[in-house]
Amino acid sequence: MDTTGQYLLGFGIRPSFQRIAIMRYLNHNRTHPTADEIFEVLRKQIPTLSKTTVYNTLKLFVEHGAATYIGIDEKNARFDGHTAPHAHFRCKSCGEIIDLEMDIEKFLPKNFRGKIEDVQFYLKGTCENCNKRG
């Protein structure tokens, strides 16, 4: 079994051909794609792939922690295969979503005795390229 299959097993997800292809796409395309974008690309390689399979697989990945749902785009659900703590920046001009490595722990509450299971840290503004143009 390849490393992507092993990765999925580590999250308790049974690897199938389609699941491996979707996870590979997420890991190799750090564009924070939508389910539709993933479907459009992968259906060329996997003609039997359905949109329902992509949606259900992404839901499974998020539920098991293998991928992250990103709600930074008001119009589209986006997904990220990079699950280590990091922030996201969305350019209001071009729409690009960029990973930002940050010390997110600095922003977590002090003396909190509960269990934090998910942190979503979003920043919005104008990216460097759009800033130069504008």
FIGU-892150 format. One record per residue (C-alpha): chain; x, y, z; residue in one letter; residue number from 1. Coordinates in Angstrom, 3 decimals, always signed. Layout:
REM FIGU-892150
SITE chain        X        Y        Z res   n
SITE     A        X        Y        Z   A NUM
...
//
This chain:
REM FIGU-892150
SITE chain        X        Y        Z res   n
SITE     A   +0.000   +0.000   +0.000   M   1
SITE     A   +1.270   +3.492   -0.804   D   2
SITE     A   +1.855   +6.315   +1.668   T   3
SITE     A   -1.512   +7.968   +0.998   T   4
SITE     A   -3.276   +4.724   +1.820   G   5
SITE     A   -1.224   +4.422   +5.006   Q   6
SITE     A   -2.047   +8.042   +5.841   Y   7
SITE     A   -5.779   +7.340   +5.550   L   8
SITE     A   -5.477   +4.183   +7.652   L   9
SITE     A   -3.818   +6.300  +10.340   G  10
SITE     A   -7.079   +8.244  +10.589   F  11
SITE     A   -9.187   +5.102  +10.643   G  12
SITE     A  -10.306   +5.506   +7.030   I  13
SITE     A  -10.376   +2.464   +4.790   R  14
SITE     A   -8.425   +3.440   +1.679   P  15
SITE     A  -10.153   +2.892   -1.648   S  16
SITE     A   -8.931   +3.916   -5.080   F  17
SITE     A  -11.209   +6.964   -5.102   Q  18
SITE     A  -10.403   +8.006   -1.521   R  19
SITE     A   -6.684   +7.773   -2.217   I  20
SITE     A   -7.088   +9.888   -5.386   A  21
SITE     A   -9.049  +12.574   -3.516   I  22
SITE     A   -6.548  +12.674   -0.630   M  23
SITE     A   -3.630  +12.855   -3.062   R  24
SITE     A   -5.309  +15.754   -4.821   Y  25
SITE     A   -5.745  +17.617   -1.530   L  26
SITE     A   -2.145  +16.978   -0.517   N  27
SITE     A   -0.643  +17.980   -3.869   H  28
SITE     A   -2.864  +20.983   -4.603   N  29
SITE     A   -2.632  +23.489   -1.796   R  30
SITE     A   -5.246  +25.697   -3.472   T  31
SITE     A   -7.962  +24.878   -0.892   H  32
SITE     A  -10.249  +23.417   -3.557   P  33
SITE     A  -14.006  +23.033   -3.473   T  34
SITE     A  -15.609  +19.610   -3.875   A  35
SITE     A  -16.692  +20.605   -7.385   D  36
SITE     A  -13.132  +21.577   -8.339   E  37
SITE     A  -11.825  +18.228   -7.114   I  38
SITE     A  -14.571  +16.402   -8.998   F  39
SITE     A  -13.897  +18.256  -12.269   E  40
SITE     A  -10.182  +17.399  -12.202   V  41
SITE     A  -10.447  +13.812  -11.002   L  42
SITE     A  -13.337  +12.713  -13.224   R  43
SITE     A  -10.975  +13.000  -16.191   K  44
SITE     A   -8.781  +10.355  -14.555   Q  45
SITE     A  -11.620   +8.383  -12.929   I  46
SITE     A  -14.654   +8.425  -15.258   P  47
SITE     A  -16.764   +6.468  -12.752   T  48
SITE     A  -16.276   +9.096  -10.039   L  49
SITE     A  -19.463  +10.866   -8.944   S  50
SITE     A  -19.947  +14.223   -7.237   K  51
SITE     A  -21.699  +12.406   -4.411   T  52
SITE     A  -18.604  +10.272   -3.835   T  53
SITE     A  -16.402  +13.368   -3.680   V  54
SITE     A  -18.753  +15.136   -1.239   Y  55
SITE     A  -19.125  +12.054   +0.967   N  56
SITE     A  -15.385  +11.371   +0.926   T  57
SITE     A  -14.533  +14.936   +1.930   L  58
SITE     A  -17.105  +14.753   +4.718   K  59
SITE     A  -15.508  +11.494   +5.910   L  60
SITE     A  -12.015  +13.038   +5.783   F  61
SITE     A  -13.140  +16.026   +7.859   V  62
SITE     A  -14.973  +13.845  +10.400   E  63
SITE     A  -11.854  +11.727  +10.916   H  64
SITE     A   -9.395  +14.644  +10.917   G  65
SITE     A   -7.615  +13.744   +7.666   A  66
SITE     A   -8.670  +17.053   +6.080   A  67
SITE     A  -10.038  +20.372   +7.237   T  68
SITE     A  -13.181  +22.183   +6.174   Y  69
SITE     A  -12.460  +25.857   +5.520   I  70
SITE     A  -15.358  +28.290   +5.810   G  71
SITE     A  -13.430  +31.409   +4.821   I  72
SITE     A  -15.144  +31.654   +1.421   D  73
SITE     A  -18.755  +32.739   +1.942   E  74
SITE     A  -19.869  +31.158   -1.335   K  75
SITE     A  -18.044  +27.800   -1.326   N  76
SITE     A  -17.005  +25.128   +1.128   A  77
SITE     A  -13.292  +24.587   +0.703   R  78
SITE     A  -11.018  +21.828   +1.930   F  79
SITE     A   -7.420  +21.562   +3.067   D  80
SITE     A   -5.294  +18.437   +3.305   G  81
SITE     A   -2.750  +20.273   +5.462   H  82
SITE     A   -4.102  +19.606   +8.964   T  83
SITE     A   -1.278  +20.983  +11.114   A  84
SITE     A   -2.369  +24.162  +12.917   P  85
SITE     A   -2.147  +27.155  +10.605   H  86
SITE     A   -4.204  +30.155   +9.567   A  87
SITE     A   -5.786  +31.054   +6.240   H  88
SITE     A   -5.754  +34.377   +4.428   F  89
SITE     A   -8.316  +35.164   +1.716   R  90
SITE     A   -7.702  +37.977   -0.717   C  91
SITE     A  -10.885  +40.010   -1.187   K  92
SITE     A   -9.683  +41.086   -4.621   S  93
SITE     A   -8.609  +37.859   -6.394   C  94
SITE     A  -10.148  +35.281   -4.021   G  95
SITE     A   -6.931  +33.345   -3.486   E  96
SITE     A   -6.655  +31.515   -0.166   I  97
SITE     A   -3.160  +31.319   +1.285   I  98
SITE     A   -1.811  +29.221   +4.155   D  99
SITE     A   -0.187  +31.274   +6.890   L 100
SITE     A   +2.108  +29.569   +9.356   E 101
SITE     A   +1.419  +31.203  +12.699   M 102
SITE     A   +1.879  +30.457  +16.356   D 103
SITE     A   -1.854  +29.955  +16.822   I 104
SITE     A   -1.352  +28.759  +20.396   E 105
SITE     A   -0.727  +32.397  +21.359   K 106
SITE     A   -4.357  +33.119  +20.504   F 107
SITE     A   -5.892  +30.306  +22.528   L 108
SITE     A   -7.582  +31.152  +25.829   P 109
SITE     A   -5.515  +30.958  +29.014   K 110
SITE     A   -6.660  +28.853  +31.947   N 111
SITE     A   -9.300  +27.129  +29.837   F 112
SITE     A  -10.038  +23.699  +31.289   R 113
SITE     A  -12.137  +22.375  +28.417   G 114
SITE     A  -10.936  +20.485  +25.365   K 115
SITE     A  -10.403  +22.464  +22.167   I 116
SITE     A  -10.783  +20.125  +19.212   E 117
SITE     A  -10.701  +22.546  +16.307   D 118
SITE     A   -9.310  +26.014  +15.672   V 119
SITE     A  -10.144  +28.035  +12.569   Q 120
SITE     A   -8.161  +31.234  +12.180   F 121
SITE     A   -9.062  +33.382   +9.167   Y 122
SITE     A   -7.655  +36.662   +7.942   L 123
SITE     A   -9.036  +38.660   +5.018   K 124
SITE     A   -7.610  +41.561   +3.060   G 125
SITE     A   -5.591  +42.117   -0.098   T 126
SITE     A   -2.783  +39.769   -1.119   C 127
SITE     A   +0.671  +41.017   -2.071   E 128
SITE     A   +0.078  +40.638   -5.825   N 129
SITE     A   -3.220  +42.521   -5.787   C 130
SITE     A   -1.714  +45.165   -3.534   N 131
SITE     A   +1.045  +45.803   -6.090   K 132
SITE     A   -1.506  +46.134   -8.915   R 133
SITE     A   -3.844  +48.403   -7.049   G 134
//
